[in-house]
Amino acid sequence: MPVRITVGRLVGGAVLAAVLGGGALAGEPAQIGKDWTVEIGIEAGVLPTYEGSSRYMLRPFPLFDIRKAGTPPRFHAPRDGFGFGLYDTGRFRVGPTAKIRFPRREGDDANLRGLGVDTALELGGFAEYWVTPWLRTRAEVRQGIGGHRGIVSDLTADLVVPVTPQLTLSGGPRVTLATEKAEDPYYSVTASQAVVSGLPVYTAKGGVESWGLGAQARYFWSPQWTTYTYLEYQRLAGDAANSPLVTQRGSRDQVQVGMGVTYAFDVPGLW
């Protein structure tokens, strides 16, 4: 499954810090020279060893985010890619986004013999709209580079409920769509791969790749320290669900859980 926002923030946040004005609200001049709030941290996630696996692994993720000093932290769902708004009205926001899919190495699991896939970088755009102050909808469309060269789309909706000034609960449905070129490296089995892996030849087409639900709890201990935990469930669908790698050696039910801690501090503008 694509890695959540954390690694994307690490790269993209640095780019945003360099350009400084990338997240300005529509109609606002870029505030060059103003202070910024930098947020760093670490997350530990338990996730399938590969997409469709029934085995799990523990993986740490670095966290990095940046925003204008004095503005509240922006809501992020676990499935969001890194993105910053080029057009932002407060309720409606659009801009570029990115995700990283880690490589699928044959040595990671005995079930992957002959089925390795390189790292994939997914670049594209997002649009999100707050229907009400407590309901956010978001769509991402990304083009793969490297491990796959298809198009992946994530559609999500989250209820965001501040239970107390410190505690915020959120959650909602998720759907992932993928083209044939996006699914093929992860779920197809070529004739040569069949010889090495022992799986039957199979060709995965595009369509609905998965659907599911996600939930998150975030607690603000102070303006600097925040902790959170999340649970994401995906049910593989279509040709992804019917891949022999899934039906014979894995599971259509995919779960990811994690927790993290972040620390925020202000820095002066770069110029």
N, C-alpha and C positions, 0 to 999 in steps of 0.2 A: 504494500500500500504506500502511497506517497507520504513522505515525511511531513509532519505537521509544520506549522509556521516557523518553528524555532530556528532551523538552519537557514531558512530563507531570510529571516530577519537579520541573521548574522552578516550575510552578504549585503542584502538590500539596505539595511540600516546605515551601513558605512557609506553607501552611495548617496543616500538621502542626506547624511550629515555633510557630505561634500557639496551638494548642490544647494542645500539650505532652504531654498524657496519652494521645493517640490510639493509640500503639503499645504500651501496657502489656500484659504477659503476663496471661493469665487468672489471677485470684486474687491478682495483685499490685496494690497501690495505685498510682495515678498518682504519679510521682515529681516533683512540682512543685518547681521550684527547683534541680533537679539539673543538672549540666553536660550538654551535647550535643556531638556530633561532627558538624560540617558538612563536606560534601564538594562541591567545585566543580570544574569542568573543561570541556573542549571535546572534541567528537568531529567527525571528518570522515567522511562517508559517501558512497559512490557507489551510486546507486539509480536505477531507471527514472524517466524524466521524468514518466510517469503510469502508473497500474495497467494492465498489458497492453502497455506500450511495449517496443520493441526498442532504444530509445536510452536513454542514461544521462547522469546529471548528478551533479555534486559539490555536496553541501550540508552546511554546518556545523550542528551542534546544540550548544546549551549543556547542561551537566550540573549537576544539583543534587540532593543527597540529604542526609538528616539521620537520625541515630540517637542512642541514649543513649550517652554517653561511657563508654568501657571495654568496650563490646560489639563483637564482630567485625563486619566488613562483611557484610551479608546478600547471598546469592547472587541475582543478577538475570540472566535470559536476555535476549538481544537483542529478543525479541518481547514481553516483558512490558510491560504498561501500568504507569503509576504506581499503586501501591496501598500502603496501610498497614493493619496488622492491628488489627481491633477485638476479635478473639478469637484468642489465640495460645498454643498449648501447647508450642511449640518444633518439634514434628513437623507439626502441623496449624494452618493459619492461614486466616482469612477476613476480608474487609473490602472497602471500596470501591475502585474502580479507575477510571482515566480514560485516554483516548488522544485525540490530535489527528490528523485527516487534513487535510493541507494542501490549499488550493484547487487545482483543475485549471483553469488559465487558458488561454484560447485562444492567447495569445501565447507560451506555453511551448514549443509544438511546432506545426509546420504541420499535423500530423494532427488537431489538436484544433479546427479551425475549426467553430464552431457547437456545440461540445461542452463548454463550461465548466461547472464545478461549484464551488459555494461551499465554504468551510472547514466541516468537520464536527467537532463535539466529541462524543466517545462516553463516556458515563457509565454505570457499572454496578457489578458486584461480582466478586470473585475468590475462589477457594478453592484452596489448595495443600497437598499432603501429601507428606512425605518417607517413601517406602516403606522405604528404608534410608538410612543416612547418605550414600550416594553416588547415590541416585536420587530426584529430585524430580519430582512431577507437578503440573500446574496447569491450572485451567480459569477462563476469564474470559467473562462475558456482559455486553454493553454496549449501551445504547440510544443511537442517533444523534440529534443535534440540529444543525440547520443544513443542511449539504450533503446529508445523507440522514437519514431518520427511521425506519430499520429497526433490526433487532437483529443484532449480530455476536457470534459466539462463537469463542474461540481455545482449542484443546486442545493442550497441550505436555507433553513428558516430557524430562528432561535427566539424563544421567549426569554426575556432578560428581566429578572425580578430582583431588585434590591430589597432583601429581607430586612436588613438593618443598614445603617451607614457603612458598616464594615463588611458585611456578608452579601454577596451577589450570587444568585443561582440562575443557571441558564440551561437551555436544552431545546432540541427539536429534531425534525426529520432531515435526512440527507439522501441525495440521489447522485450517482456518478454515471456519466455517459462517456463512451469511448469509441473511436473509429477503429476499423480493422487494423490499421498500422499501429495503433496504440495497444491493442490487446494481443496481437500476434506474438511478440517476443516473450510474453509472460504466460500465455495459455496454449499456444499452438505447439505441436510436436512434429518436426519435420522427419523425413525418412531417415536421415543420418542420425538425428537425435533419438529416434525410436530404437535404432540398433544399439546405441550406447546406454540409453536409459532403461530399456525394456518396456517402455510405454507404447501403446499403439499410435499410429500416425493420426494427427488431428489438426484441423484448421479452425481457428477462432475468428469469427467475424465481429463487426462492430455492433453497438446497440447499448442497452442498459447494462452496465457492468456490475453495479451493486446498488442496494438501497439499505437504509438503516436509520439509527437514532443515535444522538449524542447528548451528553449532559456534562455540566461543569459547575464546580463550586469554587469561588474565589474570595479570599479573606484579606482585607487591607488592615494589617496590624498597626501601620503608621504611614505617613506620607512616603516613607522610604521603603518599607518592607511589605511584601505581599507573598502569600502562598496560595496555591490552587491545586485542585485535583480534578481529573476528568475520566469519563468512560465513554468510549465510542464502540458501537456495534455495527457491523456491515454484514449483509447477506448477499453473497455473490449471486449474480443472475445471468440469464442468457448463456452465450457461448463460454463465458468465463466460468460459470458454475458447472458446465458440462465437460470441461477439460479433464482428461484422464489424470493430469497432475493433481487435480482437486478431488475427483470422484474416487480415484484408486489410492491416493497417497496423502490426501489432505482433508479439508473441510470447507463447506460453503459458508460456515459461520465464522466470522472474523471479529475478534475483540481486541481493543487496545485500551490500556489503562495507564495512567501516569500521574505524577505529582511534581510540582516544581516550586522554586522559591526565587524571587527577584528582588533586586535592590536598585532604587532610583536615586539619582543625584543630578544636580544642575551643573552645566558647563557654559562658559561664555561662547558667544558666536565666534566663528573662525575668522571673520572679517566684518 
